[in-house]
C-alpha cells in the first residue's frame, strides 16, 4: 500500500463518512479518556497492507482472527502479532478445544458487528451477550502500543496497550485468556 499521502491524526475525527460502529468506538474511547492516533486509508485486506500502515503509525497492527470450534458452539477472537504464523493445533491444545476453524461472516457480523477484514478487539463492544471469548497472545501485551482497526478496515489506530488492558477491556466486561503461540 502506498502510504505517501496518508496522514497520522490524533483522536476522534470531527467529520467525514464513517460507519456507525466506528462512531461507537470513538464514543467509547472518548468516554474512557483513551488517547489515540489514527490513519484513514484505503481498505486494508492483508497483513502486508497493515504493516505499511503500522510503520506510519509507529506500531504494529495486530492480527485479529475470529475463530470457532468444529460444532460452532464456541467463538473466539484471537489477537496476535501481525507477522506471527497461526497454527490452529497449538492454540486448540492451549484452550482445550476441538480443532478450531475460522468463524463465518454471518456469525462475525452477528456477534462483533463487523465484516471479514475488519475484525477488531473493539468489536467486542457489540458482543453484549459475551458470546466471544477473547484470546491474546502474550507477545501482544509486551509491547507499549497496540494497533488495530476501529471495526472498519479503512482506518487504523494506535493506543497504549495499558489502555486496552486497564480501561477498554474492563469497561466491556472482558478478561482475556492469555495464550502463547
N, C-alpha and C positions, 0 to 999 in steps of 0.2 A: 504494500500500500504506500502510495506517495504521501508523506506527511509534511511536505514543504509548506502547504497552505493552511495547515491546522494550527490552532491557537489554544494554548492552555488558559483556561479561565478559572476563577475562584468562585465557588459556591453556586447557588441557585441562579438559573438564567432568569432574566427579567421578562423575556418574551420569547416567542418562537413557537413553532409547531412541535408539540411533544405529545406522546401518548398519555392518557390519564394515569396509567401506572407509574410513569416517570414523575409526574407531578406529585403522586402519592409518596414516592421515595423522597423527593425534595422536602415535602411536608414533614415526613418522619425525621429526616436528618436535621432539619431546622428545629423541630420540637425538642430533639435530644441534644442540641447545640454541638453537632458534629460538623467540624470544618472539613472541606474537601475541595480538591481541584478536579476539573473535568475538561474533556475534549469532546466536541461534537465532530463526527466524522462519517464518511460513507460506511454502510453496513459492513461489519467485520464478521466474516463467516469462518475464519480459520485462526488457529493459534499464531500463525505467521503474521497475519494482519494485526492481531492483538499485541504481538511482540514489538512491532513497529510503533504502535500507539503507546505502549508501555514505556518504550525508550524516551519518547517525547514527554510523557507524564513523570518519568523518573521512578517508576516502579513496574514490577511485573504484573500483568493482568492474569488473574487466577483462572485456572481451568475449572469449570463448573459442569459436573456430569449428573444428569437426572437418571437414576437407576431404579430397578425394581427386581424383586425376586421372581422366580420362574412362575409362581402362581399368581403374580400381580396383586398380592395382598399386602406387601410392604414396599414402601417407596423411600428412596434416599436421595439426598443432594450431597454430592462429594465435591469438596473444594480441594484442589491440589495445584502445585506449581505447574505453570503452563508448559514447561519443557519436559516434564516428567511423563514417562510412559505409564499408561494404565494397564494393570494386569488384574482382571476380574478374579482370578483364582486367589491371588494374595489378599485382596480385600474381603472376599467371601469368607475365607478362613478366619480373618480377624473379627468379623461381626457375627460369626456363627450362622451364616445364611446359606441357603442353597445357592447355586450358581446365579450370579446377577447378570442382568442384561439392561440395555438402555430402555428407559420408560418411553411410552409412546407420546406423541404430540398432544393427543386429547387429554391424557392424564396430566401432563405438564401444564397445559392451559387451565385445567380444572383446579389443580392444587396450587400452582405457583402464579398463575395469571400471566404466563409468558409463553412464547413460541420457541421452537428449536433455534439455537443460535443466540438466544437472549437469556438463557438460564443464569440465575444470579442468586446469591445468598439473600439479596434484598427482596427477592420474590417471596421469601418466607412471610413477608407482611400480609400476603394474600392467603396464607395457609392458616387461617384462624382455627381450624379444627385439629391442627398439628398432626396431619396425616403423613408428613415427610420427616424422616429422621435426618438430622444434619451430621455429616461426617466431614472432618477436616484433617488433612494430612498435617502432621506435626510441623513439618518444614514450613508451611504457610505461616504458622504462628510465631516463628522465629524471626521473621522479617519485620522491620519497623513500620512499613507501609503495606497496604492491601489495595489491590487494583481489581475492579470489577465493572460490569455494566449496571446501569440503574434499571434493569428489566427491559432494556432495548439495546440492540447491538449497534446502534448509531451514536452512542455516547459511551465514554469510558470515564471512570473516576478513580481518584486516588484519595485514600483516607488513612488515618492511623490505624494500625492493626489493633491497638489498645482500645480505640473507639468501637471497633467491631465487637471485640470480646467483652468490653466492660459497659458499653452503652446500648448498642444496637441489638445484640442477641438477647440480653436480659429483657429489654423492652418488648421484644417479640415473643418472649417466653421460651426461648431455646437454649438448651445446654448441649453443646456439640459433643459428639463422640470423637475422640482423637484417635486417628489411625496412622500407621507408618507404612508407606508404600515404597 
